[in-house]
Amino acid sequence: MPARRVSSRIGAIAPSATLAVDAKAKALKAAGRPVIGFGAGEPDFPTPDYVVEAAARACYDTVNHRYTPAGGLPELKEAIAAATLRDGGYEVAPSDVLVTNGGKQAVYEAFATLVDPGDEVILPAPYWTTYPETIALAGGVPVEVFAGPEQDYLVTVDQLEAARTPATKALLLCSPSNPTGAVYSPDQIEAIGRWALEHGIWVVTDEIYQHLVYDDAVFTPILRAVPELADQTVVLNGVAKTYAMTGWRVGWLTGPTDVVKAATNLQSHLTSNVANVSQRAAIAALTGPLDVVERMREAFDRRRRTIVAALDAIPGVQCPTPKGAFYVYPSVRDLLGREIDGERPTTSAELAELVLARAEVAVVPGEAFGPSGYLRLSYALGDDALVEGVTRLAELLGRAR
């Protein structure tokens, strides 16, 4: 027998904590338990009808029954370029677009293309659980820079500069943020972009929540704020969150020609083309009306205000108001070490287990996104389930002594 059955590279990957929590919640529901899941970042709305109808028509068009270019359908790449100009305010050539199997593949291929072993990637924390794993898979070294609720979860240029070393290759930027819902202001985005430009640091910017901003927040693409950064920036995006298309698996990356060409070459061996029917659906989404997107955003905004008010009313919970995406990221540091129903959780992971067992509410602990002491809750679920879930949570945590 070989000494190692699974490679050390793959064996070192941590499972996706958000998907694990969602799977556990669904398994308990299937067993008849009334679990309410705040784990997965998945809109509860159906995909818009006009998108589904476009996909249905595509099923009967035999052109979609065959292989197509590994980098994406030309029509979809043109639609992505047009949507980038419409929504982001800057131009990208269709030839500098790579269509991927969901946003996660775009993240993986970006770091696989840019990072060599030993390269450091500055990773503002709290971060989406997939980022450090894909950086490590490429041989890179994630360098965490933490900003807590006292900073509204927004890192500063001074913090980034303190983390910079001669080995720094790239910065990961996500605004609006998963997991915190934080949104950098236009001035903050420009300052970060100028810093990266000055030091020759690549920016990998995840803009998949660009349409989900609230109150006075403004989505600011870094390439609109600092156009000169175009030659060292890779932009990640997709249709999953904006158009309620998580299951369709269509994402993309854009960037300099040489990087996109190299990433496309990788994808030609990894998966080849994205499913053609899904690509046709994505074309319909990107070229269709945005009124359905606005209606979903309004629903998320209503839920956001409801969940923040409910969580902030719980003694020991501090919940900054998110300005984007569909997540809240409350601090539960003041609850750790206190007795709750005969148990004394000392980490947010232990607290999340207690919440699931006693309140039958699934949340993701902060350890999945950085330091312990926090919980992530997605409010992309129905209004009634949201109210019931936070009510159960408040009843349980309100018994902390």
C-alpha positions as CSV (number, residue, x, y, z in Angstrom):
1,M,0.0,0.0,0.0
2,P,1.3,3.5,-0.8
3,A,2.3,5.6,2.3
4,R,-0.1,8.3,1.4
5,R,-3.4,7.6,-0.3
6,V,-4.4,11.3,-0.8
7,S,-1.9,13.9,-1.9
8,S,-0.8,16.3,0.8
9,R,-1.9,19.2,-1.3
10,I,-5.5,18.0,-1.5
11,G,-5.5,16.5,1.9
12,A,-4.7,20.0,3.4
13,I,-7.9,21.5,2.0
14,A,-10.5,22.4,4.7
15,P,-14.1,21.6,3.8
16,S,-16.3,24.6,2.9
17,A,-17.7,25.5,6.3
18,T,-20.7,27.3,4.8
19,L,-21.7,24.3,2.7
20,A,-21.1,22.0,5.6
21,V,-23.5,24.0,7.8
22,D,-26.1,24.1,5.0
23,A,-25.8,20.4,4.4
24,K,-26.2,19.6,8.1
25,A,-29.3,21.8,8.3
26,K,-30.8,20.2,5.3
27,A,-30.1,16.7,6.6
28,L,-31.8,17.6,9.9
29,K,-34.8,19.0,8.0
30,A,-35.0,15.8,6.0
31,A,-35.1,13.9,9.3
32,G,-38.1,15.9,10.4
33,R,-36.4,18.5,12.6
34,P,-37.7,22.1,12.2
35,V,-34.2,23.6,11.6
36,I,-33.9,27.1,10.2
37,G,-30.7,27.6,8.2
38,F,-28.8,30.9,8.1
39,G,-25.8,29.2,6.6
40,A,-25.8,29.3,2.8
41,G,-25.5,32.5,0.9
42,E,-28.2,31.6,-1.5
43,P,-31.2,33.8,-2.5
44,D,-34.5,32.1,-1.8
45,F,-36.1,33.6,-4.9
46,P,-36.6,31.6,-8.1
47,T,-34.6,32.4,-11.1
48,P,-36.5,35.0,-13.2
49,D,-38.9,33.5,-15.7
50,Y,-37.4,35.1,-18.7
51,V,-34.0,33.5,-17.8
52,V,-35.6,30.1,-17.4
53,E,-37.5,30.5,-20.7
54,A,-34.3,31.3,-22.5
55,A,-32.7,28.2,-21.1
56,A,-35.7,26.0,-22.1
57,R,-35.4,27.3,-25.7
58,A,-31.7,26.6,-25.7
59,C,-32.3,23.0,-24.8
60,Y,-33.9,22.4,-28.2
61,D,-31.3,24.3,-30.2
62,T,-28.9,21.6,-31.4
63,V,-26.0,24.1,-31.5
64,N,-26.0,23.8,-27.7
65,H,-25.6,20.1,-27.8
66,R,-21.9,20.3,-28.8
67,Y,-18.6,21.5,-27.4
68,T,-18.2,25.3,-27.6
69,P,-15.1,27.4,-26.9
70,A,-13.5,26.7,-23.6
71,G,-13.4,30.4,-22.7
72,G,-17.1,30.9,-23.1
73,L,-19.7,31.6,-25.8
74,P,-18.8,34.7,-27.8
75,E,-22.3,36.1,-27.2
76,L,-22.0,35.7,-23.5
77,K,-18.5,37.3,-23.4
78,E,-20.0,40.3,-25.3
79,A,-22.9,40.5,-22.8
80,I,-20.5,40.4,-19.9
81,A,-18.4,43.2,-21.5
82,A,-21.6,45.3,-22.0
83,A,-22.8,44.6,-18.5
84,T,-19.4,45.6,-17.1
85,L,-19.7,49.0,-18.8
86,R,-23.3,49.4,-17.8
87,D,-22.9,48.5,-14.1
88,G,-19.2,49.2,-13.5
89,G,-18.5,52.2,-15.7
90,Y,-15.4,50.9,-17.3
91,E,-14.7,49.0,-20.5
92,V,-13.4,45.4,-20.9
93,A,-12.8,43.7,-24.3
94,P,-14.9,40.5,-24.8
95,S,-11.6,38.7,-25.6
96,D,-10.5,39.5,-22.0
97,V,-13.4,37.6,-20.5
98,L,-13.2,34.0,-19.3
99,V,-16.6,32.3,-18.5
100,T,-16.2,29.8,-15.6
101,N,-18.2,27.1,-13.9
102,G,-19.5,29.4,-11.2
103,G,-17.7,32.1,-9.2
104,K,-15.6,29.6,-7.3
105,Q,-13.8,28.4,-10.4
106,A,-13.0,32.0,-11.3
107,V,-11.5,32.4,-7.8
108,Y,-9.4,29.2,-8.2
109,E,-8.2,30.0,-11.7
110,A,-7.3,33.6,-10.8
111,F,-4.9,32.5,-8.1
112,A,-3.7,29.4,-10.0
113,T,-2.7,31.7,-12.8
114,L,-1.1,34.5,-10.8
115,V,0.5,32.9,-7.8
116,D,3.8,30.9,-7.6
117,P,4.8,28.9,-4.6
118,G,5.9,31.2,-1.8
119,D,4.1,34.3,-3.1
120,E,2.1,36.1,-0.4
121,V,-1.5,37.2,-0.9
122,I,-2.9,39.8,1.5
123,L,-6.3,38.6,2.6
124,P,-8.5,41.1,4.6
125,A,-10.3,39.2,7.3
126,P,-13.1,38.3,7.9
127,Y,-12.9,36.6,4.5
128,W,-14.9,34.2,2.5
129,T,-13.9,30.6,3.5
130,T,-12.8,29.6,-0.1
131,Y,-10.2,32.4,-0.6
132,P,-7.4,31.0,1.6
133,E,-7.9,27.5,0.4
134,T,-7.5,28.5,-3.3
135,I,-4.5,30.7,-2.5
136,A,-2.8,27.7,-0.7
137,L,-3.7,25.3,-3.5
138,A,-1.7,27.6,-5.8
139,G,1.3,27.4,-3.4
140,G,0.7,30.9,-2.1
141,V,0.7,32.1,1.4
142,P,-2.4,33.9,2.7
143,V,-1.5,36.8,4.9
144,E,-4.5,37.8,7.0
145,V,-5.2,41.4,7.9
146,F,-8.1,41.6,10.4
147,A,-10.5,44.5,10.8
148,G,-13.1,44.0,13.5
149,P,-16.5,45.6,14.1
150,E,-14.9,48.7,15.6
151,Q,-13.7,49.4,12.0
152,D,-16.9,48.2,10.4
153,Y,-14.8,45.2,9.1
154,L,-12.9,47.5,6.7
155,V,-9.1,47.3,6.5
156,T,-7.0,50.4,6.1
157,V,-4.2,51.2,3.8
158,D,-1.9,51.4,6.8
159,Q,-2.8,47.9,7.8
160,L,-2.2,46.7,4.2
161,E,1.2,48.5,4.2
162,A,2.1,46.9,7.5
163,A,1.4,43.4,6.0
164,R,3.4,44.1,2.7
165,T,6.7,42.3,2.3
166,P,9.0,41.7,-0.7
167,A,7.1,38.4,-1.2
168,T,3.7,40.2,-1.6
169,K,2.2,39.3,-5.0
170,A,-1.5,40.2,-4.7
171,L,-4.3,41.6,-2.6
172,L,-7.8,40.0,-2.4
173,L,-10.5,42.6,-2.3
174,C,-14.2,41.8,-1.8
175,S,-16.7,44.7,-1.6
176,P,-19.6,44.3,-0.9
177,S,-18.2,41.7,1.4
178,N,-18.9,38.1,2.1
179,P,-19.1,37.4,5.1
180,T,-19.6,40.8,6.7
181,G,-21.7,42.9,4.3
182,A,-19.2,45.7,4.6
183,V,-18.8,48.1,1.7
184,Y,-15.7,50.2,1.1
185,S,-16.4,53.9,0.2
186,P,-15.2,55.3,-3.1
187,D,-12.4,57.1,-1.3
188,Q,-11.3,53.9,0.5
189,I,-11.3,52.0,-2.8
190,E,-9.3,54.6,-4.5
191,A,-6.8,54.8,-1.7
192,I,-6.3,51.0,-1.8
193,G,-6.0,51.0,-5.6
194,R,-3.4,53.8,-5.5
195,W,-1.4,51.8,-2.9
196,A,-1.5,48.6,-5.0
197,L,-0.5,50.6,-8.1
198,E,2.4,52.2,-6.3
199,H,3.9,48.9,-5.1
200,G,3.2,46.8,-8.1
201,I,0.7,44.5,-6.3
202,W,-1.9,42.6,-8.2
203,V,-5.5,43.1,-7.1
204,V,-8.0,40.2,-7.3
205,T,-11.4,41.9,-6.7
206,D,-14.6,39.9,-6.2
207,E,-17.6,42.0,-7.3
208,I,-20.3,39.3,-7.3
209,Y,-22.5,41.3,-4.8
210,Q,-22.2,44.6,-6.8
211,H,-26.0,45.1,-7.1
212,L,-26.7,44.5,-3.5
213,V,-25.9,47.8,-1.6
214,Y,-28.1,49.7,0.9
215,D,-28.6,53.0,2.6
216,D,-25.9,55.5,1.4
217,A,-23.4,52.8,0.3
218,V,-22.1,52.9,-3.2
219,F,-20.5,50.0,-5.1
220,T,-17.2,51.3,-6.5
221,P,-15.3,49.1,-8.9
222,I,-11.6,49.6,-8.3
223,L,-10.9,49.9,-12.1
224,R,-13.3,52.8,-12.3
225,A,-11.6,54.5,-9.3
226,V,-8.1,53.8,-10.5
227,P,-8.1,53.0,-14.3
228,E,-4.3,52.8,-14.4
229,L,-4.6,49.6,-12.3
230,A,-6.1,47.6,-15.3
231,D,-2.8,45.8,-16.2
232,Q,-2.5,44.3,-12.7
233,T,-6.2,43.6,-11.8
234,V,-8.4,40.5,-12.2
235,V,-12.1,41.0,-11.6
236,L,-14.3,38.1,-10.5
237,N,-18.1,38.1,-10.9
238,G,-21.1,35.9,-11.8
239,V,-24.9,35.7,-12.1
240,A,-25.5,33.6,-8.9
241,K,-26.3,36.3,-6.4
242,T,-27.8,39.0,-8.5
243,Y,-30.2,36.9,-10.5
244,A,-30.8,34.1,-8.0
245,M,-28.9,31.6,-10.2
246,T,-26.7,29.7,-7.8
247,G,-27.5,26.4,-9.3
248,W,-26.8,27.4,-12.9
249,R,-23.0,27.7,-12.3
250,V,-21.9,30.6,-14.4
251,G,-19.2,33.0,-13.3
252,W,-16.4,34.8,-15.0
253,L,-13.1,36.6,-14.6
254,T,-11.8,39.5,-16.6
255,G,-8.2,40.9,-16.7
256,P,-5.2,41.6,-18.8
257,T,-5.0,39.6,-22.0
258,D,-2.0,37.5,-21.1
259,V,-3.6,36.4,-17.7
260,V,-7.0,35.6,-19.2
261,K,-5.3,33.7,-22.0
262,A,-3.3,31.6,-19.5
263,A,-6.4,31.0,-17.3
264,T,-8.4,29.9,-20.4
265,N,-5.7,27.4,-21.2
266,L,-5.9,26.0,-17.7
267,Q,-9.7,25.7,-18.0
268,S,-9.4,24.0,-21.4
269,H,-7.7,21.1,-19.5
270,L,-9.7,21.4,-16.3
271,T,-13.4,21.5,-17.4
272,S,-13.5,22.9,-21.0
273,N,-16.7,24.9,-21.7
274,V,-19.4,25.8,-19.2
275,A,-22.7,24.1,-20.0
276,N,-24.1,25.8,-23.0
277,V,-27.7,26.0,-21.7
278,S,-26.5,27.8,-18.5
279,Q,-24.5,30.2,-20.7
280,R,-27.6,31.0,-22.7
281,A,-29.5,31.6,-19.5
282,A,-26.7,33.9,-18.3
283,I,-27.0,35.9,-21.6
284,A,-30.7,36.4,-20.9
285,A,-30.0,37.5,-17.3
286,L,-27.4,40.1,-18.3
287,T,-29.2,41.5,-21.2
288,G,-32.7,41.5,-19.6
289,P,-34.4,44.1,-17.4
290,L,-33.0,44.9,-13.9
291,D,-36.4,45.5,-12.3
292,V,-36.5,42.0,-10.9
293,V,-33.0,42.5,-9.4
294,E,-34.2,45.7,-7.7
295,R,-37.2,43.9,-6.2
296,M,-34.9,41.2,-4.7
297,R,-32.6,43.9,-3.4
298,E,-35.6,45.7,-1.7
299,A,-36.6,42.4,-0.1
300,F,-33.0,41.8,1.2
301,D,-33.0,45.4,2.5
302,R,-36.2,44.8,4.5
303,R,-34.8,41.5,5.9
304,R,-31.5,43.2,6.7
305,R,-33.1,45.8,8.9
306,T,-35.2,43.2,10.6
307,I,-32.3,40.9,11.5
308,V,-30.0,43.6,12.6
309,A,-32.6,45.1,15.0
310,A,-33.3,41.6,16.4
311,L,-29.7,40.6,16.9
312,D,-28.7,44.0,18.4
313,A,-31.4,43.6,21.0
314,I,-29.8,40.4,22.4
315,P,-27.6,41.2,25.4
316,G,-23.9,40.3,24.6
317,V,-24.4,40.5,20.8
318,Q,-23.0,43.4,18.8
319,C,-24.2,43.5,15.2
320,P,-22.8,46.3,12.9
321,T,-25.3,47.2,10.2
322,P,-24.1,45.7,6.9
323,K,-24.2,48.0,3.8
324,G,-24.2,45.3,1.2
325,A,-24.6,41.6,0.2
326,F,-27.0,39.6,2.3
327,Y,-25.1,38.7,5.5
328,V,-24.8,40.0,9.0
329,Y,-21.7,39.3,11.0
330,P,-22.4,39.9,14.7
331,S,-19.8,39.7,17.4
332,V,-20.6,37.2,20.2
333,R,-17.3,37.7,22.0
334,D,-19.2,38.9,25.2
335,L,-21.2,35.6,25.3
336,L,-18.2,33.3,25.2
337,G,-17.4,31.7,28.5
338,R,-20.8,32.3,29.9
339,E,-23.2,29.5,30.8
340,I,-26.1,28.8,28.4
341,D,-28.4,26.0,29.2
342,G,-25.8,24.3,31.3
343,E,-23.0,24.6,28.8
344,R,-20.2,27.1,28.6
345,P,-19.0,27.6,25.0
346,T,-15.6,29.2,24.8
347,T,-15.4,29.6,21.0
348,S,-17.9,30.7,18.4
349,A,-17.6,27.2,16.9
350,E,-18.9,25.7,20.2
351,L,-21.6,28.4,20.4
352,A,-22.8,27.5,16.9
353,E,-23.0,23.8,17.8
354,L,-25.0,24.8,20.9
355,V,-27.4,27.0,18.8
356,L,-28.0,24.2,16.4
357,A,-28.6,21.6,19.1
358,R,-30.8,23.7,21.4
359,A,-32.5,26.3,19.1
360,E,-32.4,24.3,15.9
361,V,-30.9,27.2,14.1
362,A,-27.9,26.8,11.8
363,V,-25.3,29.6,11.7
364,V,-21.7,29.6,10.6
365,P,-19.0,30.3,13.2
366,G,-16.4,32.9,12.8
367,E,-13.6,30.4,12.7
368,A,-14.6,29.7,9.1
369,F,-13.8,33.3,8.1
370,G,-11.0,34.3,10.5
371,P,-10.8,34.8,14.3
372,S,-13.2,33.2,16.7
373,G,-15.9,35.3,18.4
374,Y,-18.3,35.9,15.5
375,L,-21.2,34.3,13.7
376,R,-22.3,34.7,10.1
377,L,-26.0,34.7,9.3
378,S,-27.3,35.0,5.7
379,Y,-30.7,36.8,5.5
380,A,-31.3,35.4,2.0
381,L,-34.2,33.3,3.3
382,G,-37.9,33.9,3.7
383,D,-39.2,36.6,6.0
384,D,-41.2,34.3,8.2
385,A,-38.3,31.9,8.6
386,L,-36.0,34.8,9.4
387,V,-38.2,36.1,12.2
388,E,-38.7,32.6,13.6
389,G,-35.0,31.9,13.5
390,V,-33.8,35.0,15.2
391,T,-36.6,34.7,17.8
392,R,-35.3,31.2,18.7
393,L,-31.7,32.6,18.8
394,A,-32.7,35.4,21.1
395,E,-34.5,33.1,23.4
396,L,-31.5,30.8,23.8
397,L,-28.8,33.5,24.0
398,G,-30.9,35.5,26.3
399,R,-30.5,32.8,28.9
400,A,-26.7,33.4,29.1
401,R,-25.4,33.8,32.6
